[in-house]
Amino acid sequence: MSADFKALNSLLDQLIGLGENPIELDFWRDFFHTLNENEKKALISSFTREVKDLETLSRKKNPVKLDRGKAL
C-alpha cells in the first residue's frame, strides 16, 4: 500500500469519526486508484482541509472546558 493511499485512508477514517457517511467515502478509496500522482496529492490536500474544517467546527460546537488543577 502506497504512502499516499495510507494517508488517504487515515483522512477518510478521521472524516468517518467526524460524522461523514462511510459509504460515500468508500467511493473515494476506489476512485483514488484511477488518479495520477498530481491528482492523488490534490485529493489528499482537499480531504486534509476538510478534516481541519470539521474539527474546527466540532470544537466550536463543543468547546472543551478546562478545569484548573486537573490533568488533561
Secondary structure, 3 states (H helix, E strand, C coil): CCHHHHHHHHHHHHHHHCCCCHHHHHHHHHHHCCCCHHHHHHHHHHHHHHHHHHHHHHHHHCCCCCCCCCCC
